[in-house]
Amino acid sequence: MELLPEGRGKTRFWHHLDDGRVQCDVCPRACKLREGQRGLCFVRACQGGEVVLLSYGRSSGFCVDPIEKKPLNHFLPGTPVLSFGTAGCNLACKFCQNWDMSKSREMDTLMDAASPELLAHTAERLGCRSVAYTYNDPVIFMEYALDTAAACHARGIRSVAVTAGYICPEPRAEFFASMDAANIDLKGFSEAFYWNICGGHLRDILDTLVYVRHETSCWLELTTLLIPGHNDSPEEIDAMTRWVVAELGPDVPMHFTAFHPDWKMLDVPPTPADTLRRARAVARENGVRYAYTGNVHDPEGQTTYCHACGMPLIERDGYRILGWHLRDTGVCEKCGTRLPGVFESEPGHWGPRRLPVHLEGSVL
């Protein structure tokens, strides 16, 4: 393994063990590594007696997406976001729908290179209001993400994390302090599901959600991919949504999205649209003010309503905004109730377009 240029790729969250190994302290896995070994995430490795990030400055690709695809419905609606990811993951979800990147064990996957400064410049040049760390979990490439966030903030461009939230307290504080918005996967609401299907622990995710909601200024939305027969029972959805309202509050948006067979769960059928609609109904009954459906055609389930008067505030069909009924920066034009989130006086007009981006001369 080659040392990374200019010292980039150096990390802080690790320590030496008495037996000569080093322990990575980024996530609860606490991988213990000898020289040359990589953690389960595959991109953090022991090199020269310390933990380095092998994927620093390297990406599996760049694309301009609608912000609603992250999904974020209450954060700069309609605007374009420059999205990128690297390789690897610190969970082992059998249903992973980005498995070609998150489960990759080939560094050749990371064919595109870009410095944080070039990413910020590119986002500005393309008119993106934010940059998203996505496709695979950014907590495992947090040093690259944080340097990019700093370069973006210097240009007035916001940062968005799309993450499972499987991270230890100290790096968690540093990571989310630099994020303007996050969509965190609440993959299910049982320890059995998290351990048997994802290879992690529910408690660690819940701790992250509570921390981000109450200890940071990062705008938070949640996503649950409903998998038939695994995490879609009425009882589990009821318990989950009650917990969200009690611990996070009624204003955190929840997205219930449809599973399609992938990775190691090819024998599980796609999620029926009615399952998503029922989940949304349960969430609303339990006090979640902003519940959405995703990966299906359901304009009603994708529209934002005023919780006070019921007026449609942001009418959507998929990633396309059809109606905007907010005044000032997020106030219902009918009753004056403020809609929680990050809004401007007008929505963006990016629509459902997906624009792949090739960065020329993108050296570290």
TIKE-15297 format. One record per atom (N, C-alpha, C): x, y, z; residue in three letters. Coordinates in steps of 0.1 Angstrom, whole numbers, padded with zeros to 4 digits, always signed. Example, Ala and Ser with C-alpha at 12.3 -4.5 7.8 and 13.67 -1.06 7.14 Angstrom:
REM TIKE-15297
+0132-0057+0078ALA+0123-0045+0078ALA+0132-0033+0078ALA+0128-0022+0071SER+0137-0011+0071SER+0129+0000+0079SER
This chain:
REM TIKE-15297
+0008-0012+0000MET+0000+0000+0000MET+0009+0013+0000MET+0006+0022-0009GLU+0014+0034-0010GLU+0009+0045+0000GLU+0018+0052+0006LEU+0015+0064+0014LEU+0008+0074+0005LEU-0002+0081+0011LEU-0010+0091+0003LEU-0002+0104+0002LEU-0004+0111-0009PRO+0004+0123-0011PRO+0001+0134-0001PRO+0011+0142+0002GLU+0010+0154+0010GLU+0004+0152+0024GLU+0006+0139+0029GLY+0001+0136+0042GLY-0014+0135+0043GLY-0021+0137+0032ARG-0036+0135+0032ARG-0039+0121+0034ARG-0050+0118+0041GLY-0054+0104+0044GLY-0050+0101+0058GLY-0043+0110+0065LYS-0040+0108+0079LYS-0053+0109+0088LYS-0054+0101+0098THR-0066+0101+0106THR-0062+0103+0121THR-0072+0106+0129ARG-0069+0109+0143ARG-0076+0098+0153ARG-0087+0093+0148PHE-0094+0084+0158PHE-0090+0070+0158PHE-0079+0067+0165TRP-0073+0054+0166TRP-0063+0055+0178TRP-0060+0043+0183HIS-0049+0042+0193HIS-0042+0029+0193HIS-0030+0029+0198HIS-0021+0017+0199HIS-0026+0008+0210HIS-0025-0005+0207LEU-0028-0016+0217LEU-0015-0022+0222LEU-0016-0028+0233ASP-0004-0034+0239ASP+0002-0045+0231ASP-0006-0052+0223ASP+0000-0063+0215ASP+0006-0059+0201ASP+0007-0046+0199GLY+0013-0041+0187GLY+0003-0037+0176GLY-0009-0040+0178ARG-0020-0036+0168ARG-0024-0022+0171ARG-0032-0017+0161VAL-0038-0004+0163VAL-0053-0006+0163VAL-0061+0002+0170GLN-0075+0001+0170GLN-0081+0013+0164GLN-0090+0011+0154CYS-0097+0022+0148CYS-0109+0026+0157CYS-0110+0038+0160ASP-0121+0043+0169ASP-0132+0051+0163ASP-0133+0050+0150VAL-0143+0058+0143VAL-0157+0052+0145VAL-0159+0039+0145CYS-0172+0033+0146CYS-0172+0022+0157CYS-0184+0018+0161PRO-0184+0008+0172PRO-0178-0006+0169PRO-0174-0008+0156ARG-0167-0021+0153ARG-0153-0022+0160ARG-0147-0010+0162ALA-0134-0010+0169ALA-0124-0020+0163ALA-0122-0020+0149CYS-0114-0029+0143CYS-0099-0028+0148CYS-0093-0040+0151LYS-0080-0041+0156LYS-0071-0046+0145LYS-0061-0038+0141LEU-0054-0041+0129LEU-0039-0042+0131LEU-0033-0052+0124ARG-0018-0053+0123ARG-0014-0046+0110ARG-0001-0043+0109GLU+0004-0036+0097GLU-0001-0043+0084GLU-0006-0034+0076GLY-0011-0039+0063GLY-0026-0044+0063GLY-0032-0045+0074GLN-0045-0050+0075GLN-0055-0038+0073GLN-0067-0041+0068ARG-0078-0031+0066ARG-0089-0035+0075ARG-0097-0025+0079GLY-0109-0027+0087GLY-0120-0033+0079GLY-0131-0036+0085LEU-0142-0042+0078LEU-0147-0032+0067LEU-0146-0019+0069CYS-0150-0009+0060CYS-0141-0010+0047CYS-0129-0015+0048PHE-0120-0018+0037PHE-0112-0005+0033PHE-0115+0007+0038VAL-0108+0019+0033VAL-0100+0025+0044VAL-0101+0020+0057ARG-0093+0024+0068ARG-0083+0013+0071ARG-0070+0016+0071ALA-0060+0005+0071ALA-0049+0009+0081ALA-0042-0001+0086CYS-0029+0001+0094CYS-0018+0002+0084CYS-0011+0014+0084GLN+0000+0017+0075GLN+0010+0025+0083GLN+0022+0020+0084GLY+0033+0027+0091GLY+0029+0029+0106GLY+0022+0019+0111GLY+0019+0019+0126GLY+0008+0028+0130GLY+0000+0033+0120GLU-0012+0042+0123GLU-0023+0039+0113GLU-0035+0044+0116VAL-0046+0042+0107VAL-0047+0053+0097VAL-0047+0049+0084VAL-0048+0059+0073VAL-0061+0056+0065VAL-0066+0066+0058LEU-0078+0065+0050LEU-0073+0064+0035LEU-0074+0052+0030LEU-0069+0049+0017LEU-0077+0055+0005LEU-0090+0059+0008SER-0098+0064-0002SER-0098+0079-0003SER-0090+0086+0005TYR-0089+0100+0005TYR-0087+0106-0009TYR-0096+0115-0013GLY-0094+0121-0026GLY-0098+0113-0038GLY-0104+0101-0035ARG-0108+0092-0046ARG-0122+0088-0045ARG-0129+0088-0057SER-0144+0086-0057SER-0148+0076-0067SER-0159+0070-0064SER-0165+0060-0074SER-0174+0068-0084SER-0174+0081-0084GLY-0181+0089-0094GLY-0188+0101-0088GLY-0190+0111-0096PHE-0197+0124-0092PHE-0209+0126-0101PHE-0220+0131-0094CYS-0232+0134-0102CYS-0240+0145-0095CYS-0246+0153-0103VAL-0255+0163-0098VAL-0269+0157-0097VAL-0275+0157-0085ASP-0288+0151-0083ASP-0298+0162-0078ASP-0311+0159-0078PRO-0320+0168-0070PRO-0318+0165-0055PRO-0319+0175-0047ILE-0317+0173-0032ILE-0328+0163-0027ILE-0339+0163-0033GLU-0350+0154-0028GLU-0346+0139-0030GLU-0336+0136-0038LYS-0332+0122-0040LYS-0324+0117-0028LYS-0319+0125-0018LYS-0311+0121-0008LYS-0317+0112+0003LYS-0330+0112+0007PRO-0339+0122+0004PRO-0340+0133+0015PRO-0341+0145+0010LEU-0343+0156+0019LEU-0354+0165+0013LEU-0365+0166+0020ASN-0377+0174+0016ASN-0378+0187+0022ASN-0371+0190+0033HIS-0372+0202+0040HIS-0358+0210+0040HIS-0350+0207+0030PHE-0337+0214+0030PHE-0335+0219+0015PHE-0336+0232+0013LEU-0334+0238+0000LEU-0341+0231-0011LEU-0355+0229-0010PRO-0362+0221-0020PRO-0359+0226-0034PRO-0358+0216-0043GLY-0357+0219-0057GLY-0343+0222-0062GLY-0333+0222-0053THR-0320+0227-0057THR-0311+0215-0061THR-0301+0217-0069PRO-0292+0206-0073PRO-0281+0204-0062PRO-0277+0192-0060VAL-0266+0188-0051VAL-0256+0180-0058VAL-0243+0183-0056LEU-0232+0175-0062LEU-0230+0164-0052LEU-0232+0151-0058SER-0231+0139-0049SER-0219+0131-0053SER-0213+0125-0043PHE-0202+0116-0045PHE-0200+0106-0034PHE-0194+0095-0036GLY-0191+0085-0026GLY-0177+0079-0029GLY-0173+0070-0021THR-0160+0063-0023THR-0163+0048-0024THR-0157+0040-0016ALA-0160+0026-0016ALA-0160+0021-0001ALA-0166+0009+0001GLY-0166+0003+0014GLY-0178+0008+0022GLY-0179+0001+0034CYS-0190+0005+0043CYS-0187-0002+0057CYS-0192+0004+0068ASN-0189-0002+0081ASN-0201-0010+0086ASN-0212-0012+0078LEU-0222-0021+0081LEU-0222-0032+0070LEU-0230-0042+0072ALA-0230-0053+0062ALA-0244-0057+0058ALA-0252-0047+0054CYS-0266-0049+0051CYS-0268-0058+0039CYS-0276-0068+0041LYS-0278-0078+0031LYS-0287-0073+0019LYS-0293-0062+0022PHE-0302-0056+0012PHE-0296-0044+0005PHE-0283-0042+0007CYS-0277-0029+0002CYS-0280-0027-0013CYS-0285-0015-0016GLN-0289-0011-0030GLN-0279-0003-0037GLN-0267+0000-0030ASN-0256+0005-0037ASN-0244-0004-0035ASN-0246-0017-0035TRP-0236-0027-0031TRP-0224-0027-0040TRP-0225-0022-0053ASP-0214-0022-0062ASP-0203-0012-0057ASP-0207-0002-0049MET-0198+0008-0043MET-0195+0004-0029MET-0206+0003-0021SER-0204+0001-0006SER-0198-0012-0003SER-0200-0022-0011LYS-0194-0035-0008LYS-0181-0038-0016LYS-0177-0028-0024SER-0165-0030-0032SER-0153-0033-0024SER-0145-0042-0029ARG-0132-0046-0023ARG-0121-0043-0033ARG-0124-0035-0043GLU-0114-0032-0053GLU-0112-0017-0053GLU-0100-0012-0051MET-0097+0002-0051MET-0098+0007-0065MET-0098-0002-0075ASP-0100+0003-0089ASP-0114+0009-0091ASP-0123+0006-0082THR-0136+0012-0082THR-0135+0028-0082THR-0124+0032-0075LEU-0123+0046-0072LEU-0114+0053-0084LEU-0120+0054-0095MET-0113+0058-0107MET-0112+0073-0108MET-0121+0080-0101ASP-0122+0095-0102ASP-0115+0101-0090ASP-0106+0111-0092ALA-0099+0117-0081ALA-0103+0132-0080ALA-0104+0137-0068ALA-0107+0152-0067ALA-0103+0156-0053ALA-0096+0167-0053SER-0093+0173-0040SER-0106+0180-0034SER-0106+0182-0021PRO-0117+0190-0016PRO-0119+0204-0022PRO-0108+0210-0025GLU-0109+0223-0032GLU-0115+0223-0046GLU-0112+0212-0053LEU-0117+0211-0066LEU-0132+0207-0066LEU-0136+0199-0056LEU-0150+0196-0054LEU-0158+0209-0051LEU-0153+0217-0042ALA-0160+0229-0039ALA-0161+0238-0051ALA-0150+0240-0059HIS-0151+0248-0071HIS-0161+0242-0081HIS-0161+0229-0082THR-0170+0223-0092THR-0184+0225-0088THR-0187+0224-0075ALA-0201+0226-0071ALA-0205+0240-0073ALA-0196+0250-0071GLU-0200+0264-0074GLU-0202+0266-0089GLU-0193+0260-0097ARG-0194+0262-0111ARG-0207+0257-0117ARG-0211+0246-0111LEU-0224+0239-0116LEU-0236+0245-0110LEU-0235+0254-0101GLY-0247+0260-0095GLY-0253+0252-0084GLY-0245+0242-0078CYS-0251+0234-0067CYS-0251+0242-0054CYS-0261+0241-0047ARG-0262+0247-0034ARG-0256+0239-0023ARG-0253+0227-0026SER-0248+0218-0015SER-0240+0206-0022SER-0232+0200-0014VAL-0225+0188-0017VAL-0229+0177-0008VAL-0232+0165-0014ALA-0237+0154-0006ALA-0226+0143-0006ALA-0224+0138+0006TYR-0215+0126+0008TYR-0224+0114+0009TYR-0224+0106-0001THR-0235+0096-0002THR-0230+0084-0010THR-0239+0075-0014TYR-0237+0063-0022TYR-0231+0052-0013TYR-0220+0056-0005ASN-0216+0047+0006ASN-0215+0056+0018ASN-0213+0050+0030ASP-0214+0058+0042ASP-0202+0068+0044ASP-0205+0081+0045PRO-0194+0090+0047PRO-0186+0089+0060PRO-0192+0083+0070VAL-0184+0082+0083VAL-0171+0075+0081VAL-0170+0066+0071ILE-0158+0058+0070ILE-0148+0066+0061ILE-0152+0077+0054PHE-0142+0086+0048PHE-0144+0100+0053PHE-0146+0101+0066MET-0149+0113+0073MET-0138+0124+0071MET-0126+0121+0071GLU-0115+0131+0069GLU-0117+0138+0055GLU-0119+0130+0045TYR-0122+0135+0032TYR-0134+0144+0031TYR-0145+0139+0038ALA-0157+0146+0038ALA-0156+0159+0046ALA-0149+0159+0057LEU-0147+0171+0065LEU-0139+0182+0058LEU-0128+0177+0051ASP-0120+0187+0044ASP-0128+0193+0032ASP-0137+0185+0026THR-0145+0190+0015THR-0155+0199+0021THR-0161+0196+0032ALA-0171+0205+0038ALA-0165+0219+0041ALA-0152+0219+0046ALA-0146+0232+0050ALA-0144+0240+0037ALA-0139+0233+0026ALA-0137+0240+0013ALA-0150+0245+0008ALA-0161+0238+0009CYS-0174+0242+0005CYS-0179+0254+0013CYS-0178+0253+0026HIS-0183+0264+0034HIS-0176+0277+0031HIS-0163+0276+0027ALA-0156+0288+0023ALA-0162+0295+0011ALA-0170+0287+0003ARG-0176+0293-0009ARG-0191+0294-0007ARG-0196+0292+0005GLY-0210+0294+0008GLY-0219+0282+0003GLY-0212+0270+0002ILE-0219+0258-0003ILE-0221+0249+0009ILE-0233+0244+0011ARG-0236+0236+0023ARG-0232+0221+0021ARG-0231+0214+0032SER-0227+0199+0031SER-0239+0191+0037SER-0241+0179+0030VAL-0251+0170+0034VAL-0245+0156+0035VAL-0249+0149+0047ALA-0244+0136+0049ALA-0256+0126+0047ALA-0254+0116+0039VAL-0264+0105+0038VAL-0257+0093+0045VAL-0262+0089+0057THR-0254+0080+0065THR-0263+0071+0073THR-0258+0060+0077ALA-0265+0051+0087ALA-0262+0055+0101ALA-0253+0064+0104GLY-0251+0069+0117GLY-0244+0060+0126GLY-0236+0050+0121TYR-0229+0040+0129TYR-0215+0046+0132TYR-0214+0054+0143ILE-0202+0061+0145ILE-0201+0063+0160ILE-0189+0064+0165CYS-0186+0066+0179CYS-0188+0080+0184CYS-0190+0083+0197PRO-0193+0097+0201PRO-0183+0107+0197PRO-0170+0105+0199GLU-0160+0116+0196GLU-0160+0120+0182GLU-0158+0110+0173PRO-0158+0114+0158PRO-0172+0119+0154PRO-0183+0114+0160ARG-0196+0118+0157ARG-0197+0133+0159ARG-0192+0138+0170ALA-0193+0153+0173ALA-0186+0161+0163ALA-0174+0156+0159GLU-0166+0164+0148GLU-0173+0163+0135GLU-0178+0151+0131PHE-0184+0149+0118PHE-0197+0158+0116PHE-0206+0157+0126PHE-0219+0164+0124PHE-0218+0179+0127PHE-0207+0183+0133ALA-0205+0198+0135ALA-0203+0205+0121ALA-0198+0197+0111SER-0195+0202+0098SER-0206+0200+0088SER-0217+0193+0092MET-0228+0190+0083MET-0239+0200+0085MET-0245+0205+0074ASP-0256+0213+0074ASP-0269+0206+0074ASP-0269+0194+0069ALA-0281+0185+0069ALA-0277+0171+0068ALA-0285+0162+0073ALA-0282+0148+0072ALA-0295+0140+0070ALA-0295+0130+0062ASN-0305+0120+0062ASN-0299+0107+0067ASN-0304+0103+0079ILE-0299+0091+0086ILE-0308+0079+0084ILE-0303+0068+0080ASP-0311+0056+0079ASP-0314+0050+0092ASP-0327+0049+0095LEU-0332+0042+0107LEU-0337+0029+0101LEU-0328+0019+0099LYS-0331+0008+0090LYS-0342-0002+0096LYS-0344-0001+0108GLY-0355-0010+0114GLY-0356-0006+0129GLY-0364-0013+0136PHE-0365-0009+0150PHE-0364-0021+0160PHE-0356-0030+0156SER-0353-0042+0165SER-0338-0045+0165SER-0333-0049+0176GLU-0319-0053+0176GLU-0317-0065+0168GLU-0327-0074+0167ALA-0325-0086+0158ALA-0323-0083+0144ALA-0331-0073+0139PHE-0330-0069+0125PHE-0316-0063+0123PHE-0312-0054+0131TYR-0299-0047+0130TYR-0287-0057+0130TYR-0288-0067+0139TRP-0277-0076+0140TRP-0277-0086+0129TRP-0288-0092+0127ASN-0289-0103+0117ASN-0289-0099+0102ASN-0294-0087+0100ILE-0295-0082+0086ILE-0284-0072+0082ILE-0280-0064+0092CYS-0271-0053+0090CYS-0257-0055+0096CYS-0256-0064+0106GLY-0243-0066+0112GLY-0240-0054+0122GLY-0249-0048+0127GLY-0247-0037+0137GLY-0256-0037+0148GLY-0257-0026+0156HIS-0265-0026+0168HIS-0274-0014+0168HIS-0287-0016+0171LEU-0297-0005+0170LEU-0294+0006+0180LEU-0289+0003+0192ARG-0287+0013+0202ARG-0277+0024+0197ARG-0267+0020+0190ASP-0257+0030+0185ASP-0264+0040+0176ASP-0273+0035+0167ILE-0280+0044+0158ILE-0289+0053+0165ILE-0296+0048+0175LEU-0305+0057+0183LEU-0298+0068+0190LEU-0286+0064+0195ASP-0278+0074+0202ASP-0274+0085+0192ASP-0270+0081+0180THR-0266+0091+0170THR-0278+0100+0167THR-0290+0095+0165LEU-0302+0103+0162LEU-0305+0113+0173LEU-0304+0109+0185VAL-0307+0118+0196VAL-0296+0129+0197VAL-0284+0125+0194TYR-0273+0135+0195TYR-0275+0145+0184TYR-0277+0141+0171VAL-0278+0150+0160VAL-0290+0159+0162VAL-0301+0154+0167ARG-0313+0162+0169ARG-0312+0173+0179ARG-0305+0169+0191HIS-0306+0178+0202HIS-0292+0185+0205HIS-0281+0180+0199GLU-0269+0186+0202GLU-0262+0193+0191GLU-0268+0194+0179THR-0262+0200+0167THR-0272+0209+0161THR-0267+0217+0151SER-0276+0225+0143SER-0279+0219+0129SER-0274+0207+0128CYS-0276+0199+0115CYS-0291+0196+0113CYS-0296+0200+0102TRP-0310+0196+0099TRP-0311+0181+0096TRP-0321+0174+0103LEU-0322+0160+0103LEU-0334+0155+0096LEU-0333+0145+0088GLU-0344+0137+0083GLU-0341+0122+0083GLU-0351+0113+0084LEU-0349+0099+0086LEU-0354+0091+0074LEU-0348+0080+0071THR-0353+0071+0060THR-0353+0057+0065THR-0364+0050+0063THR-0365+0036+0065THR-0369+0029+0053THR-0361+0020+0048LEU-0364+0011+0036LEU-0372-0001+0042LEU-0385-0001+0038LEU-0393-0012+0043LEU-0392-0025+0035LEU-0388-0035+0042ILE-0385-0048+0035ILE-0395-0058+0039ILE-0403-0063+0029PRO-0414-0072+0033PRO-0409-0084+0041PRO-0416-0086+0052GLY-0414-0097+0061GLY-0402-0095+0071GLY-0395-0084+0070HIS-0383-0082+0079HIS-0385-0070+0088HIS-0389-0058+0083ASN-0390-0047+0092ASN-0403-0039+0089ASN-0413-0045+0083ASP-0425-0038+0079ASP-0437-0041+0087ASP-0436-0048+0098SER-0448-0051+0106SER-0454-0039+0112SER-0468-0038+0113PRO-0474-0027+0119PRO-0469-0024+0133PRO-0466-0035+0140GLU-0461-0033+0154GLU-0447-0026+0154GLU-0438-0030+0145GLU-0425-0023+0145GLU-0426-0009+0141GLU-0434-0006+0131ILE-0436+0008+0126ILE-0442+0016+0137ILE-0452+0011+0144ASP-0458+0018+0155ASP-0448+0021+0165ASP-0440+0012+0169ALA-0430+0014+0180ALA-0419+0024+0175ALA-0415+0023+0163MET-0405+0032+0157MET-0410+0046+0157MET-0422+0048+0152THR-0427+0062+0151THR-0430+0068+0164THR-0435+0060+0173ARG-0437+0065+0187ARG-0424+0070+0193ARG-0413+0062+0191TRP-0400+0066+0196TRP-0395+0079+0190TRP-0397+0080+0177VAL-0392+0092+0170VAL-0399+0104+0176VAL-0412+0104+0178VAL-0419+0116+0183VAL-0415+0118+0198VAL-0413+0108+0206ALA-0410+0110+0220ALA-0395+0115+0222ALA-0386+0109+0214GLU-0372+0112+0216GLU-0366+0123+0206GLU-0372+0125+0195LEU-0367+0134+0185LEU-0376+0146+0183LEU-0389+0144+0186GLY-0399+0154+0184GLY-0407+0152+0171GLY-0418+0158+0170PRO-0428+0156+0158PRO-0423+0162+0145PRO-0413+0171+0145ASP-0409+0178+0133ASP-0398+0172+0125ASP-0393+0160+0129VAL-0383+0154+0121VAL-0390+0146+0110VAL-0388+0149+0098PRO-0394+0142+0087PRO-0390+0127+0086PRO-0399+0119+0083MET-0396+0104+0081MET-0400+0100+0066MET-0391+0093+0060HIS-0393+0088+0046HIS-0394+0073+0047HIS-0405+0067+0042PHE-0407+0053+0041PHE-0405+0049+0026PHE-0395+0042+0023THR-0391+0039+0009THR-0392+0025+0006THR-0394+0022-0007ALA-0397+0008-0012ALA-0384+0001-0015ALA-0383-0011-0010PHE-0372-0021-0013PHE-0375-0027-0027PHE-0364-0030-0033HIS-0364-0038-0045HIS-0353-0049-0043HIS-0355-0061-0048PRO-0346-0072-0046PRO-0332-0068-0051PRO-0322-0070-0042ASP-0308-0067-0045ASP-0298-0074-0036ASP-0286-0074-0040TRP-0274-0079-0032TRP-0277-0093-0027TRP-0279-0095-0014LYS-0281-0109-0009LYS-0295-0111-0005LYS-0305-0103-0010MET-0319-0105-0007MET-0327-0105-0020MET-0322-0113-0029LEU-0329-0113-0042LEU-0342-0122-0041LEU-0343-0129-0031ASP-0355-0138-0029ASP-0367-0130-0022ASP-0365-0118-0018VAL-0375-0110-0011VAL-0382-0102-0022VAL-0396-0101-0022PRO-0403-0094-0032PRO-0402-0079-0029PRO-0405-0071-0040PRO-0405-0056-0038PRO-0416-0052-0028PRO-0414-0040-0022THR-0424-0035-0012THR-0436-0030-0019THR-0448-0035-0016PRO-0461-0030-0021PRO-0462-0015-0017PRO-0468-0008-0026ALA-0470+0007-0023ALA-0479+0008-0011ALA-0489-0001-0010ASP-0498+0000+0002ASP-0491-0001+0015ASP-0480-0008+0016THR-0472-0009+0028THR-0466+0004+0032THR-0461+0012+0022LEU-0456+0025+0024LEU-0467+0034+0029LEU-0478+0034+0023ARG-0489+0043+0026ARG-0494+0040+0040ARG-0495+0027+0044ARG-0499+0023+0058ARG-0489+0028+0068ARG-0476+0027+0065ALA-0466+0032+0074ALA-0467+0047+0076ALA-0469+0054+0065ARG-0471+0068+0066ARG-0483+0072+0074ARG-0493+0065+0073ALA-0506+0067+0081ALA-0503+0065+0096ALA-0496+0054+0099VAL-0493+0051+0113VAL-0484+0062+0119VAL-0474+0066+0111ALA-0465+0077+0116ALA-0474+0090+0119ALA-0482+0093+0110ARG-0490+0105+0112ARG-0500+0104+0124ARG-0506+0092+0125GLU-0514+0090+0137GLU-0506+0091+0150GLU-0494+0087+0150ASN-0485+0087+0162ASN-0479+0101+0164ASN-0482+0111+0156GLY-0477+0124+0158GLY-0466+0129+0149GLY-0461+0121+0140VAL-0451+0125+0130VAL-0457+0135+0121VAL-0453+0147+0120ARG-0460+0158+0112ARG-0457+0157+0098ARG-0445+0151+0094TYR-0441+0151+0080TYR-0436+0137+0077TYR-0445+0129+0072ALA-0441+0116+0068ALA-0443+0114+0053ALA-0434+0107+0046TYR-0433+0107+0032TYR-0432+0092+0027TYR-0436+0090+0015THR-0433+0077+0008THR-0423+0080-0003THR-0415+0069-0006GLY-0405+0071-0016GLY-0403+0058-0025GLY-0397+0060-0036ASN-0395+0049-0046ASN-0407+0044-0052ASN-0418+0051-0051VAL-0431+0047-0057VAL-0438+0060-0062VAL-0447+0059-0071HIS-0455+0071-0076HIS-0466+0073-0066HIS-0465+0084-0058ASP-0475+0087-0048ASP-0474+0102-0045ASP-0480+0110-0054PRO-0479+0125-0051PRO-0484+0129-0038PRO-0494+0123-0033GLU-0499+0127-0019GLU-0489+0124-0009GLU-0483+0112-0010GLY-0473+0108+0000GLY-0459+0116-0001GLY-0458+0123-0011GLN-0445+0131-0014GLN-0447+0146-0012GLN-0460+0150-0009THR-0463+0164-0007THR-0461+0168+0007THR-0456+0180+0010THR-0455+0185+0023THR-0468+0194+0026THR-0474+0190+0038TYR-0486+0197+0042TYR-0483+0205+0055TYR-0490+0216+0057CYS-0489+0224+0069CYS-0496+0215+0080CYS-0488+0214+0091HIS-0494+0205+0102HIS-0505+0213+0109HIS-0506+0226+0108ALA-0515+0234+0115ALA-0529+0235+0108ALA-0528+0238+0095CYS-0541+0240+0088CYS-0543+0229+0077CYS-0533+0221+0074GLY-0535+0210+0064GLY-0533+0215+0050GLY-0529+0227+0047MET-0527+0232+0033MET-0515+0225+0027MET-0516+0221+0014PRO-0504+0216+0007PRO-0494+0228+0006PRO-0482+0226+0011LEU-0472+0237+0011LEU-0462+0235-0001LEU-0457+0223-0002ILE-0448+0219-0013ILE-0454+0207-0020ILE-0460+0209-0032GLU-0466+0198-0039GLU-0456+0192-0048GLU-0454+0178-0047ARG-0444+0171-0055ARG-0450+0159-0062ARG-0443+0156-0073ASP-0445+0143-0080ASP-0432+0138-0083ASP-0428+0128-0074GLY-0414+0123-0075GLY-0404+0135-0071GLY-0395+0137-0079TYR-0385+0148-0076TYR-0388+0161-0082TYR-0400+0162-0088ARG-0405+0175-0094ARG-0414+0182-0085ARG-0411+0195-0083ILE-0420+0204-0075ILE-0430+0210-0084ILE-0443+0207-0080LEU-0454+0212-0088LEU-0461+0224-0082LEU-0460+0226-0069GLY-0466+0238-0063GLY-0458+0242-0051GLY-0458+0256-0049TRP-0450+0261-0037TRP-0459+0272-0031TRP-0463+0269-0018HIS-0472+0278-0011HIS-0467+0282+0002HIS-0454+0286+0002LEU-0447+0292+0013LEU-0444+0307+0010LEU-0444+0315+0020ARG-0439+0329+0019ARG-0428+0331+0028ARG-0421+0342+0026ASP-0409+0345+0033ASP-0399+0333+0032ASP-0394+0328+0042THR-0385+0316+0041THR-0390+0304+0049THR-0402+0300+0045GLY-0408+0288+0051GLY-0420+0289+0059GLY-0429+0299+0056VAL-0441+0301+0063VAL-0453+0298+0055VAL-0463+0291+0061CYS-0475+0287+0054CYS-0482+0300+0049CYS-0485+0301+0036GLU-0491+0314+0031GLU-0506+0315+0036GLU-0512+0304+0041LYS-0526+0305+0045LYS-0527+0309+0060LYS-0519+0302+0069CYS-0521+0304+0083CYS-0509+0310+0090CYS-0498+0311+0083GLY-0486+0317+0089GLY-0478+0308+0098GLY-0481+0295+0098THR-0473+0286+0106THR-0459+0283+0099THR-0449+0283+0107ARG-0435+0281+0101ARG-0433+0266+0099ARG-0428+0263+0087LEU-0425+0249+0084LEU-0411+0246+0088LEU-0408+0236+0096PRO-0394+0233+0101PRO-0386+0229+0089PRO-0373+0234+0089GLY-0364+0231+0078GLY-0356+0242+0074GLY-0349+0241+0062VAL-0341+0252+0057VAL-0346+0256+0043VAL-0352+0268+0043PHE-0359+0272+0031PHE-0354+0286+0026PHE-0356+0288+0014GLU-0354+0302+0008GLU-0367+0307+0003GLU-0367+0319-0002SER-0380+0325-0006SER-0386+0318-0018SER-0378+0312-0026GLU-0383+0305-0038GLU-0376+0291-0038GLU-0383+0281-0044PRO-0377+0268-0046PRO-0367+0268-0057PRO-0358+0258-0057GLY-0350+0256-0069GLY-0358+0250-0080GLY-0352+0249-0092HIS-0359+0244-0104HIS-0351+0233-0111HIS-0343+0226-0103TRP-0335+0215-0109TRP-0343+0204-0115TRP-0354+0200-0108GLY-0363+0189-0112GLY-0356+0176-0110GLY-0361+0166-0118PRO-0356+0152-0116PRO-0343+0148-0123PRO-0337+0158-0129ARG-0325+0155-0137ARG-0314+0149-0129ARG-0306+0140-0136ARG-0294+0134-0130ARG-0283+0137-0140ARG-0272+0144-0136LEU-0262+0148-0145LEU-0248+0143-0140LEU-0243+0132-0146PRO-0230+0127-0143PRO-0219+0138-0146PRO-0209+0138-0137VAL-0199+0148-0138VAL-0185+0142-0139VAL-0177+0145-0149HIS-0164+0141-0150HIS-0154+0152-0147HIS-0146+0151-0137LEU-0137+0162-0133LEU-0124+0160-0140LEU-0121+0170-0148GLU-0108+0169-0156GLU-0097+0175-0147GLU-0085+0168-0148GLY-0074+0173-0140GLY-0076+0173-0126GLY-0083+0164-0121SER-0087+0164-0106SER-0077+0157-0098SER-0065+0163-0097VAL-0054+0157-0089VAL-0055+0161-0075VAL-0049+0153-0066LEU-0048+0157-0052LEU-0038+0168-0050LEU
